[in-house]
Amino acid sequence: MIEIKKMTVKHLKEVLRIEELSFPSPWSFQSFYNEIVSNPYGYYIVAVDDNRVVGYGGMWILFNECHITTIAVDPTRRREGIGRKIMEHLIDKAKEQDVDWISLEVRISNTSAQNLYKSLGFEAIGVRRGYYQPNNEDAIIMRLTLKGRRYNVYPGYRHIL
């Protein structure tokens, strides 16, 4: 059974393993360490199954907004609903903090993640050209409005999503 727990330094070895398997430009140990130890705006979690980290996610909560900074699932455990469970937990935490909206970036080629985010109510609102390294891949900016006015979907990317 998958449990969601607050990320601690003891999880970082397993988090880094998943990070390196998931991204061409992975975050370093120091980056994760700083986020969970020193960033007062950061909130990072792990998904644990049988005492093993199988996924993780994190976000920054600043004033009335929230930004998902990272999410990944062990490649051997994808398509089991772990990513959804992580995202639902992050969304619930954001709601507890009374934020107006949550934003994130997703690779234009990552249609699986885009579909997950859309199923949770996120909408495409823009693009960041050349955002992802090392290949300069564009990022779609997505936003989930929790309260207040809704944002228009970026019209040039409606056909992609």
N, C-alpha and C positions, 0 to 999 in steps of 0.2 A: 504494500500500500504506500502510495506517495504521500510524504509529509513535507510541508513547507516550513522552513526554519530560517531564522535570521542568519545571514552569512557571517562567519567568524574566520579568523586567521587559520584555524585548523582545517577549514574547507578549501583553502586556496590551492593546495596541490591538485586536488581533483577538479576544481574550477578551471585551473590553468590547462589541464589535460583536455577538457572539453573545448576551451577557448582556442587552443592550438589546432584542434581538429575541425573547428567550425569557421575560422576566419583567416584570410590570407595575411592580415596585419593584426595579429592578436595583441590584446592588452598584456602588459608585463605584470609580474608579481607586484612590483612597486605601485603600479597604477591601481590594482585591486586593493592592495594594502591601504593606500592613502584614502581610497573611497570609503572603506569600512571602518577605518580607525580615526581619520582626521576630518572627513567632510561632514559638517553638521547638517547639511541639506540632503545627504545621500541616504538611501534606504536600499539595502541589498539582501536578497534571499537566495536560498538554495532549495531545490526539490531533491528529497532524499528517499531512496528506496532500499530497504534492507541495509541501512547504514552506509550507503554509497550515494554520492552526489550524481544525479542523473540530469540535472539542469540547474539553471540559475537565471536571475534577472535582477535588474537594479534600476533605480530612478533617482532623480533629484526633485525635491519638493521645495519650491520657492514661492512664497507669498500665495497667490491664488492660482498658480499653475504648477504643472508637473511635467517632467520630461523623462521618458524611458531612455536610459543610457545604454543598456545592454540586455540581451536575452539570448540564451542558447540552450540547446538540449543535446545530450550525448547522441552522436549520429546513430548508434546502435539502438537507441530508444525513441527515435522520432516516430511520429504518427501514432502515438499512444495517448495523446491528450495532455502530455506533460507541459508543453508550451502553453496550452490554453489554461491549465491550472495555475501556472506561474503568472500569466497575464491577468487572470481573474483576481488573484491575490493582490497584485500591484494596483489594479483598478479599485478594489475594495479599500486598500490603504489610502489611496488618493481621495476617495470619497470621505473616509474618516477625517482626513485633513481639510475637508471642505474646499477643495480646489474647483476652479471653474472648468478647466480642461486639461487633457493629457495629450502630449505630442510625442512623436517619435520619427525616426528616419528608417527607411527600409530600402535595400537594394532594388533597383528597377527590375532585376532578373529574378528576385526572390518571390515568385508568385505564391508559393505555399504560405510564407509569412504574411504577405499582403492579404490573402484569403482569410487567414486566421484573424487578422486585425479588423478586416471588414465585417466578419461575423460577430465581432465584439462591439461593433458600432463606429469604428474609426472611418474617417473619410479622407481621401487625398485632397490636400489643399495647396500643394506646390511641389517644387522640385529644387534640389540642390545639385547643380551641375558639377560633375567631377568630384563628388564628395568622398567616395570610397577609394582608398588606395590599396594596392599599388596600381590598379588598372584604370583609375579615374572614372569609375562607374557612377552614374547619376543615382541620387537618392530621392525617393518619393517622400515628401513630408506628409504625415498623416496626423489627424487630430480627432480625439473623442471629446465631444462637448458634454460636460456633466451638468452644467447650469448656465444660464445666460444665453446670449445669442449664438445661433449656429453659424458656422463658417461655410462659405461656398466651396464646393469641390472645384479644384483647379481644372478648368475646362479642357486644357490640352492633354490631360492625362486620364480623362474619363474612359477613353477607349482601352487603355491598358488595364484598368482595374475592372 
